[in-house]
Amino acid sequence: MGAISNGLATLIGLWLSYAAVFDLGRLRGHAWTVYAAAAAAAALALLARRSDFARWPGTTEIAAAAIAAGTLALFQSGVLNHLVAFWLVFFAGNVISVLALWAALYRPRAA
């Protein structure tokens, strides 16, 4: 189950990076998609932590999802400008996708 959860989280992280690059300005009106993606990534990370070899990738994915959601909330309210919101959502998506893919593929050998 962990590999499936991490695979889905990888796709969500890639979508967050895509949304930051191509659709960040439009996301101000459709922010629910980023909030839903961040919540799904956090839920999948919690689910995957049960069977993963290490717990730190899931914890880091949850933190990155919270940063993406918080960034978009601040961007919508006008506190953050476009450039800061772009970089924070972009890197949060990259962190989620890279760590989820690593956790899905990494299986240590038995001693």
Order of alpha helices (4+ residues) and beta strands (2+ residues): alpha-alpha-alpha-alpha
